[in-house]
Structure formats: C-alpha cells, structure tokens
C-alpha cells in the first residue's frame, strides 16, 4: 500500500512540475526593478535620547555643521517617530526586494541601546554604490493647532552641493506626492504652499547626497487622526505601498 501511495505522489509531483514549467520558447520576464539599488533611510534611532553626547556632536551638513542626529518626535501617547519610520522602511524594503531591487538601509535596528547613524553618514549612503535613489522616512511633530497631512522635502538647487541632483530629486518628490495622494493621503495644511512639497537647503541628509533623494514627513504625529494612521499596521502598509509605487514610477 505504501508503495502505491509513493507512486501516486511521484506522478502528482511530476505533473505539478510540468504544469509550472514555462511554455517552450517563452523566456521568464525580469523583475521590474531588477538591477536597481534603492537606499531607504528610516529617520532617527529609538535609543538616540539615551546618547545625548553622541547625537549632539556637530557633523558636516553641506557647507555648515549640524548635530549628528536628534531624538525625533512622538505621538501624544509616546509612540516614537523612530519606530514609525522603521516599520514603514521595513515594509518598503520587502516590497522593493520582491520587485527585484537591492535595498540598502541606513540603519539596521530600532533599539534603545543604539544611536545614529549621524546625518552626514545617512546623507552619503548610496553615493559610492551609485544608488538609483534614496528615500528618507520621517514623521513630523508640529504643535500648530489642526496641523495634519504629509509633505515631501527635496533639496533646493544649491551649488555645489545639490545642483546636480536637484531636478531629478524634484521629479522624485513629484512622483512621491502623486503616489501618496493616489493612496488617499492628504497634503499638509501647515506647510507654505499647501501642495505637499517643500524645498530645503538646511538638511544634511539631502545636502550630502549625490543621488536623487527626498525626505517624507508622512504626517503630523501630534495630530490625533494622523497618529492613529501612522501607528496602525494598516496605515504603515499604506505608506509603504505608496512609496513603492513612487519608486517604480520614478525608475520607469
């Protein structure tokens, strides 16, 4: 009896293998992001507040110095920006890798006993490897009454630091805004212009990049509605999905 079962299983397995094989003469299509390198920068680090000396050390930021890092913000209930950024970044990495991309993270943990890396290291990450782009994920912490919504920050056109990546970064910012809006996210109502875009020259993470780059402030963590979305698994998945679409749109 056991011999008969073995024969049956063998036949079924061989049929399954045959059915899964591509038709003769048809080549498998490459993954849509095969050969691409994307840097994902989850803002801050959960333990930054435990290392004030290290994170307050001045580092280069593109023609001037700034503190190595900051503690980041949090919701009214204490959910840390670093944790939000980490969870979205992990989901984004998974989606991009499924599409064939190679993903480099600027930090590889979200722990109370870790700090950094500094903004100059984050800014330069991907330069040597000539990454296709870099996305930095953050949450904002505005106390302005009623402030809510996302905004995408791109580097200003500033010689010699960002002139070479300004136009491409602007296009990446537009693609990111488009993807977020298409996913149901609303642009920030407290940033000048109200269009969800901001161009800044004071951020080392952007200034030191030699590849197209943007920084997403995904929402205002001090706003109750934004906070509910940003701390939920469904909300974090939605951000990651939108950013994946932005990357695909930009690289297409």
C-alpha positions in Angstrom: 0.0 0.0 0.0 2.8 2.4 0.9 4.5 1.6 -2.4 1.3 2.5 -4.3 1.0 5.8 -2.4 4.6 6.6 -3.3 3.9 6.1 -6.9 0.8 8.3 -6.9 2.7 11.1 -5.1 5.5 10.8 -7.6 3.1 11.1 -10.5 1.3 14.1 -8.9 4.6 15.9 -8.2 5.8 15.4 -11.7 2.5 16.7 -13.1 2.8 19.8 -10.9 6.4 20.4 -12.0 5.3 20.0 -15.6 2.4 22.4 -15.2 4.6 25.0 -13.6 7.2 25.0 -16.4 7.0 27.9 -18.8 6.0 27.1 -22.4 8.8 26.2 -24.7 10.5 29.2 -26.3 9.0 31.7 -23.7 11.5 33.4 -21.5 10.6 34.5 -18.0 10.2 38.3 -17.7 12.7 40.0 -15.5 11.6 41.6 -12.2 10.5 45.2 -12.8 13.2 46.6 -10.5 16.0 44.1 -11.3 19.4 45.7 -11.2 18.2 48.8 -9.3 19.7 49.9 -6.0 17.5 51.9 -3.6 18.6 53.4 -0.3 15.9 53.6 2.4 16.7 55.8 5.4 14.4 55.3 8.5 14.8 58.6 10.4 16.5 58.8 13.8 17.1 55.7 16.0 14.9 54.6 19.0 17.8 55.0 21.5 19.0 58.4 20.4 17.7 60.0 23.6 20.0 57.7 25.7 23.1 59.1 24.0 23.0 62.9 24.2 26.8 63.4 23.8 27.0 61.4 20.7 23.9 62.8 18.9 24.7 66.4 19.8 28.2 66.2 18.3 28.5 68.6 15.3 29.0 66.9 11.9 29.2 68.2 8.3 25.8 69.0 6.7 26.7 70.6 3.4 28.8 73.7 3.9 28.0 74.0 7.6 27.6 71.8 10.7 24.6 70.4 12.5 24.1 68.0 15.4 24.8 64.4 14.4 21.1 63.5 15.0 18.1 64.2 17.1 15.7 62.2 19.2 12.8 62.7 16.8 9.2 63.3 17.8 6.4 61.0 19.1 2.7 60.8 19.3 0.9 62.1 22.4 0.8 58.5 23.6 4.6 58.1 23.3 4.8 56.2 20.0 8.3 57.2 18.7 8.9 58.6 15.3 11.9 56.3 15.0 9.6 53.3 15.4 7.2 54.5 12.8 10.0 55.2 10.3 11.5 51.8 11.0 8.3 49.9 10.4 7.4 51.7 7.2 11.0 51.3 6.0 11.0 47.5 6.7 7.7 47.1 4.7 9.1 49.3 1.9 12.3 47.2 1.7 10.2 44.0 1.5 8.1 45.3 -1.4 11.1 46.6 -3.3 13.0 43.4 -2.9 10.1 41.4 -4.2 10.2 43.6 -7.3 13.9 42.7 -7.8 15.6 45.8 -6.3 18.6 45.7 -4.0 17.8 47.8 -0.9 20.3 49.4 1.5 19.1 50.6 4.9 20.9 53.4 6.6 20.3 51.7 9.9 19.6 48.0 10.6 17.9 48.1 14.0 15.4 50.0 16.1 16.7 49.7 19.7 17.1 51.6 22.9 20.7 50.7 23.2 21.7 52.1 19.8 22.1 55.6 18.4 22.6 57.2 15.0 23.9 57.0 12.4 24.7 60.7 12.0 23.1 62.7 9.3 26.4 63.0 7.3 26.6 59.2 7.1 23.0 59.0 6.1 23.4 61.7 3.5 26.3 60.0 1.8 24.8 56.5 2.0 24.5 55.2 -1.6 26.9 57.6 -3.1 29.8 55.2 -3.6 27.4 52.5 -4.9 25.8 55.0 -7.2 22.3 54.1 -6.0 19.3 55.0 -8.2 17.7 57.0 -5.4 17.3 57.5 -1.7 14.1 57.9 0.4 14.2 59.1 4.0 11.2 58.3 6.1 10.1 60.6 9.0 7.1 61.8 10.9 6.6 65.5 11.9 5.8 66.9 15.3 4.1 70.2 14.8 2.1 71.7 17.7 0.2 74.1 15.4 -3.5 73.7 16.1 -5.1 71.4 13.5 -1.8 70.7 11.6 -2.1 67.5 9.7 -1.0 65.8 6.5 2.2 64.8 4.7 4.8 66.7 2.9 7.7 65.7 0.7 11.0 67.5 1.1 13.5 67.7 -1.7 16.9 69.5 -1.8 16.9 73.1 -3.0 19.1 74.0 -6.0 22.3 74.9 -4.2 25.8 74.9 -5.8 28.0 73.0 -5.3 26.0 70.6 -3.1 22.7 69.7 -4.7 22.7 71.4 -8.1 23.5 68.1 -9.8 20.6 66.2 -8.2 18.0 69.0 -7.8 16.0 68.3 -10.9 15.9 64.5 -10.5 15.1 64.9 -6.8 12.2 67.3 -7.7 10.9 64.7 -10.1 11.1 62.0 -7.3 9.3 64.4 -5.0 6.5 64.8 -7.5 6.2 61.1 -8.0 6.1 60.6 -4.3 3.4 63.2 -3.8 1.4 61.7 -6.6 1.6 58.2 -5.1 0.6 59.4 -1.7 -2.4 61.3 -2.9 -3.5 58.4 -5.0 -3.4 56.3 -1.9 -5.7 58.7 -0.1 -3.2 60.7 1.9 -3.7 64.5 2.1 -1.0 67.1 1.8 0.0 69.1 4.9 -2.1 72.1 5.7 0.7 73.8 7.7 3.5 73.9 5.2 3.8 77.0 2.9 2.1 76.5 -0.4 -0.1 73.7 0.8 0.8 71.5 -2.1 2.7 68.9 -0.1 6.1 69.9 -1.4 9.0 71.7 0.4 12.5 72.5 -0.9 15.1 73.0 1.7 18.8 73.7 1.9 19.4 73.0 5.6 19.2 69.2 5.8 22.4 67.3 5.7 20.7 64.1 4.8 19.7 65.8 1.5 22.7 68.1 1.0 25.3 65.3 1.1 23.6 63.0 -1.3 24.9 62.6 -4.8 21.9 60.6 -5.9 18.3 61.7 -6.3 16.7 62.0 -2.8 13.7 63.1 -0.9 12.6 63.1 2.7 9.0 62.2 3.6 7.3 63.8 6.6 4.5 61.2 6.5 2.2 63.1 8.8 2.0 65.1 12.0 2.4 62.7 14.9 0.9 65.3 17.2 -2.4 65.3 15.3 -4.8 62.6 16.6 -6.0 61.5 13.2 -2.6 61.3 11.7 -1.2 59.5 14.8 -3.9 56.8 14.5 -3.0 56.1 11.0 0.8 56.3 11.5 0.7 53.8 14.4 -1.5 51.3 12.8 -0.2 48.3 10.8 -2.7 49.2 8.0 -1.5 52.7 7.9 2.1 51.7 7.8 1.4 49.3 5.0 -0.4 52.0 3.0 2.6 54.3 3.3 5.0 51.6 2.2 2.8 50.7 -0.8 2.6 54.3 -1.9 6.4 54.7 -1.6 6.9 51.6 -3.6 4.6 53.0 -6.4 6.6 56.2 -6.3 9.9 54.3 -6.7 8.5 52.3 -9.7 7.1 55.5 -11.3 10.4 57.3 -10.9 12.5 54.5 -12.2 10.3 53.8 -15.2 
